[in-house]
Amino acid sequence: MAAEDQERTEAATPKRRREAREEGQVARSPEVVTLFVLGAGFLGLWVGGRHLFGELQRFTQDVIRDGVVPAFGPNEIVVLALRAARVLVRAVAPLFVAAILGGIAGNLVQVGFLVSFKVVTPNPERLNPASGFKNLFQWAKLVDLAKSALKVVALGWAAYVAVRSRLPEFPALAGLPPAVLLGFVTDLGFRIFRNVLLVYAAIAVIDYAFQRWQFEQRIKMTKQEVKEEYKETEGDPLIRSRIRALQREMARRRMMAEVPRSDVVITNPVHVAVALRYDPSEMEAPEVTAKGAGRVAERIVEVAREHGVPVYQDPPVARTLFRETEIGDHVPVDLFQAVAEILAHVYRATGRVPGGTGERTT
């Protein structure tokens, strides 16, 4: 069965996630970016509000004082427009910078630093009218439409809650001095902005969770894709099995090369065999140089006899050494006495001393 025909039921592997990220496919919610932009704008307005209103107030006072408004000639209009533009730039610049930093922060929080040109690479499929028409009826589009409607309702409700308690004051606004009216409007604006920001935070969290779930569903893999990727990263199972077999064979050969340098081979008598070497000048205790069971044990005994290494039968000691030690380990403390007796017997039988290099005899 082709991979395309299989159901995507497997979670994406790290490699698949890495490839998706390189292609610009990440879990990203535009609502989170909007939340950061609104939050940064709110913070900038709260910090720089005095600066903003001060600039606008000074501009208004200058215009009225200079008497430019009554003489609306072409030159005066140009001068006034340039002055107004400079004032607006100075007044709004902090908010604009805060909004940009908020947008950058919103993206970094979600996906980290990511630059991918594959997203903007021309794709003929995107220009296909049939595909575009089919995309109009995707369930995700319906979800986006419902989400937009709910967002409008939620934000409208948040704004209404902020205004509701101040509604009785609206009829009296007409008779208030400009300074008092400006304070009322400013306070009400901050209340609305605060409520909208809180509601939008909830919307952003929910939308990011949805986008995350949708992203995980989109990058899921079929069982066949997982198997193919495993083959690519780990290699073909048959090749890996052959490599492991070669590695075992090389380790066995190295082990067999140590048998001629051993002092004794203790056997079971044929089921297991353990070779030991002891040199008091180099070792604190006898060391296991080789061990094996079955055919390997038989080969150890053969090599030992070929090179004159004594073969000593002691089933309990052989089994314990085989079970509790690995090649290169020292003999366990509880076997010191038994192994010492075996080595002493071997040294007496061969007429050599521990650590000696004299030729051995069977």
C-alpha positions in Angstrom: 0.0 0.0 0.0 1.4 3.4 -0.9 2.2 5.8 1.9 -0.3 8.3 0.6 -3.1 5.8 0.9 -2.4 5.0 4.6 -4.0 6.8 7.5 -1.7 9.3 9.3 -1.9 7.9 12.8 1.7 8.2 14.0 3.1 11.2 15.9 5.7 13.2 14.0 9.3 12.2 14.6 12.0 14.7 15.5 13.3 14.6 11.9 9.8 15.3 10.5 9.4 18.2 12.9 12.8 19.6 11.9 11.9 19.4 8.2 8.5 21.0 8.8 10.2 23.9 10.6 12.7 24.4 7.8 9.7 24.6 5.4 8.1 27.2 7.7 5.4 24.9 9.0 5.0 25.8 12.7 2.3 26.1 15.3 1.6 29.8 15.1 -1.5 31.8 16.1 -2.0 35.3 14.6 -4.2 36.1 17.6 -1.1 35.8 19.9 0.8 38.3 17.7 -2.2 40.7 17.8 -2.4 40.3 21.6 1.3 41.2 21.9 0.8 44.2 19.6 -2.2 45.4 21.6 -0.4 44.8 24.8 2.7 46.7 23.7 0.5 49.5 22.4 -1.4 49.7 25.6 1.8 49.8 27.6 3.2 52.4 25.3 0.1 54.5 25.6 0.1 54.2 29.4 3.8 55.2 29.6 3.8 57.8 26.8 0.2 59.1 27.1 1.3 62.4 28.6 3.8 62.9 25.8 1.1 62.1 23.2 -1.5 64.5 24.6 1.1 67.1 25.4 2.2 67.2 21.7 -1.4 67.5 20.5 -2.2 70.1 23.0 0.8 72.3 22.2 0.0 72.0 18.4 -3.6 73.0 18.9 -2.6 76.0 21.1 0.0 77.1 18.6 -2.4 76.9 15.7 -5.0 78.9 17.5 -2.5 81.5 18.9 -0.8 82.0 15.5 -4.2 82.6 13.8 -3.5 80.3 10.9 -6.9 78.7 10.8 -8.9 81.8 9.6 -6.4 82.5 6.7 -6.7 79.2 4.8 -4.7 80.0 1.7 -2.7 77.3 -0.3 0.6 78.0 1.4 -0.9 78.1 4.8 -2.6 74.7 4.2 0.7 73.2 3.2 2.5 74.6 6.2 -0.2 73.5 8.6 -0.2 70.0 7.0 3.6 69.6 7.5 3.4 70.8 11.1 0.6 68.4 11.8 2.5 65.5 10.2 5.6 66.3 12.3 3.5 66.5 15.5 1.8 63.2 14.7 5.0 61.4 14.0 6.6 62.7 17.2 3.4 61.8 19.2 2.7 58.4 17.7 6.3 57.2 17.2 6.6 55.6 20.6 3.3 53.7 20.1 4.4 52.6 16.6 7.8 51.3 17.9 6.1 49.5 20.8 3.7 47.8 18.4 6.5 46.6 16.2 8.4 45.2 19.1 5.2 43.6 20.4 4.7 41.9 17.0 8.3 40.6 17.0 7.9 39.3 20.5 4.7 37.6 19.7 6.3 35.6 16.9 9.5 34.8 18.9 7.4 33.5 21.8 5.6 31.1 19.5 8.2 29.8 17.1 11.6 31.3 18.2 13.9 32.7 15.6 13.0 31.2 12.3 13.8 32.3 8.7 12.4 30.2 5.9 12.2 31.2 2.3 10.3 28.1 1.3 7.1 29.7 2.4 7.4 32.4 -0.3 8.7 30.1 -3.0 6.3 30.1 -6.0 4.1 27.0 -5.9 2.0 26.3 -9.1 -0.5 24.4 -7.0 -1.4 27.6 -5.2 -2.4 29.1 -8.5 -4.6 26.2 -9.5 -8.2 27.5 -9.6 -9.6 24.1 -8.8 -7.5 23.8 -5.7 -8.4 27.3 -4.6 -12.1 26.7 -5.1 -11.9 23.5 -3.1 -10.1 25.3 -0.3 -13.0 27.6 0.1 -15.1 24.8 1.5 -12.5 23.3 3.9 -13.7 22.9 7.5 -10.8 25.1 8.7 -12.3 28.0 6.8 -15.6 27.5 8.5 -13.9 27.4 11.9 -12.1 30.7 11.1 -15.4 32.3 10.1 -17.0 31.1 13.4 -14.0 32.2 15.3 -14.1 35.7 13.8 -17.8 36.0 14.7 -17.3 34.9 18.2 -14.3 37.3 18.5 -16.4 40.3 17.5 -19.1 39.3 20.0 -16.6 38.8 22.8 -14.8 42.0 22.2 -18.0 43.9 21.8 -19.2 42.5 25.2 -15.9 43.5 26.8 -16.2 47.0 25.5 -19.9 47.2 26.7 -19.0 46.0 30.2 -16.4 48.8 30.4 -18.9 51.5 29.3 -22.0 50.2 31.0 -21.3 51.7 34.5 -20.6 55.1 32.9 -23.6 55.3 30.6 -25.7 57.5 33.1 -22.9 60.2 32.8 -23.2 60.6 29.0 -26.0 63.2 29.0 -24.0 65.5 31.2 -20.9 65.4 29.0 -22.1 68.3 26.8 -21.7 70.8 29.5 -18.3 69.7 30.8 -15.2 71.8 30.3 -12.7 70.4 27.6 -10.1 69.4 30.2 -12.7 67.4 32.3 -14.2 65.9 29.1 -10.7 64.8 28.0 -10.1 63.1 31.3 -13.5 61.3 31.1 -12.7 60.1 27.6 -9.2 59.0 28.5 -10.4 57.1 31.6 -13.2 55.4 29.6 -10.8 54.6 26.8 -8.3 52.9 29.2 -11.2 50.8 30.7 -12.3 49.6 27.3 -8.8 48.9 26.2 -8.1 46.9 29.4 -11.2 44.8 29.1 -10.6 44.1 25.4 -7.0 43.1 26.2 -8.1 40.6 28.8 -10.7 39.1 26.5 -8.2 39.0 23.7 -5.7 37.2 25.9 -8.2 34.4 26.5 -8.9 34.3 22.7 -5.2 34.1 21.9 -4.6 31.2 24.4 -7.5 29.2 23.0 -6.5 29.9 19.4 -2.9 28.9 20.0 -4.0 25.7 21.6 -6.2 25.0 18.5 -3.4 25.9 16.1 -1.0 23.6 18.0 -3.5 20.7 17.8 -4.0 21.4 14.1 -0.3 21.6 13.5 0.2 18.2 15.2 -2.5 16.7 13.1 -1.0 18.1 9.9 2.5 16.7 10.5 1.4 13.2 11.6 3.0 10.4 9.6 1.9 7.0 8.3 3.4 3.8 9.7 5.2 3.3 6.4 6.7 6.8 6.5 8.0 6.1 10.0 9.5 2.8 8.8 11.2 4.5 5.8 12.6 7.3 8.0 13.9 4.7 10.4 15.7 2.9 7.6 17.2 6.2 6.4 18.5 7.2 9.8 19.4 3.9 11.3 20.2 1.9 8.1 18.7 -1.3 6.7 18.0 -3.9 9.4 19.8 -6.6 7.5 22.9 -4.4 7.2 22.8 -3.4 10.8 22.4 -7.1 11.8 25.4 -7.9 9.6 27.4 -5.1 11.2 26.6 -6.3 14.7 27.6 -9.9 13.7 31.0 -8.6 12.5 31.4 -6.6 15.6 30.7 -9.7 17.8 33.2 -11.7 15.7 35.9 -9.0 16.1 35.3 -8.9 19.8 35.5 -12.7 19.9 38.8 -12.7 18.1 40.2 -10.1 20.5 39.0 -12.2 23.3 40.6 -15.4 21.9 43.9 -13.5 21.4 43.9 -13.1 25.2 43.5 -16.8 26.0 47.2 -17.7 25.4 48.2 -15.0 27.9 46.0 -16.4 30.6 47.1 -18.4 33.6 44.2 -20.8 33.7 40.8 -21.7 32.0 38.1 -22.8 34.4 35.4 -25.0 32.9 32.0 -26.5 33.7 33.5 -28.8 32.1 32.1 -28.0 28.6 29.1 -25.8 29.0 31.0 -22.6 30.1 34.7 -21.6 30.2 36.3 -18.6 31.9 40.0 -17.7 31.4 41.9 -15.9 34.2 45.2 -14.0 34.3 47.0 -12.8 37.4 50.0 -10.6 37.6 50.7 -9.2 41.2 52.8 -6.4 39.8 49.8 -5.1 37.7 46.7 -6.3 39.3 45.0 -6.3 42.7 43.1 -9.5 41.9 42.9 -12.1 39.1 41.3 -10.7 35.9 38.8 -12.3 33.5 40.4 -12.3 30.0 37.8 -14.4 28.2 34.6 -16.2 28.8 32.0 -18.1 26.7 29.3 -20.7 26.6 28.6 -23.6 24.3 30.7 -23.4 21.1 32.6 -20.4 22.3 33.5 -22.3 25.5 34.8 -25.2 23.4 36.9 -22.8 21.3 38.4 -21.2 24.4 39.4 -24.6 25.7 40.9 -25.6 22.3 42.9 -22.4 22.1 44.1 -22.8 25.7 45.3 -26.4 25.1 47.0 -25.3 21.8 49.1 -22.8 23.8 49.7 -24.8 26.9 47.3 -22.9 29.2 46.1 -25.2 32.0 42.4 -26.2 31.9 40.8 -26.7 35.3 37.4 -28.2 35.9 35.4 -26.5 38.7 31.7 -26.2 37.7 30.5 -24.0 40.6 33.4 -21.5 40.2 33.1 -21.5 36.4 29.3 -20.9 36.5 29.6 -18.1 39.1 32.4 -16.4 37.2 30.5 -16.6 33.9 27.3 -15.2 35.5 28.8 -12.4 37.7 31.7 -11.1 35.7 32.5 -9.5 32.3 35.7 -9.5 30.3 38.2 -7.2 32.1 36.5 -7.6 35.5 38.4 -8.7 38.6 37.3 -11.8 40.3 34.5 -11.1 42.9 35.6 -11.0 46.5 33.5 -14.0 47.5 35.5 -16.1 45.0 39.0 -15.0 46.1 39.6 -18.1 48.1 38.4 -20.6 45.5 40.3 -18.9 42.7 43.4 -18.6 44.8 43.4 -22.3 45.5 42.9 -23.1 41.8 45.8 -20.7 40.8 48.0 -22.2 43.5 47.3 -25.7 42.2 48.1 -24.5 38.6 51.4 -22.9 39.7 52.5 -26.0 41.5 51.6 -28.2 38.6 53.3 -26.0 36.0 56.2 -24.9 38.1 55.8 -21.2 37.3 55.1 -18.1 39.5 52.3 -15.6 39.2 53.1 -13.0 36.5 55.9 -15.2 35.1 56.5 -15.6 31.4 57.8 -19.1 31.4 56.3 -21.7 29.1 53.3 -23.5 30.5 52.5 -27.2 30.2 49.2 -29.0 30.4 
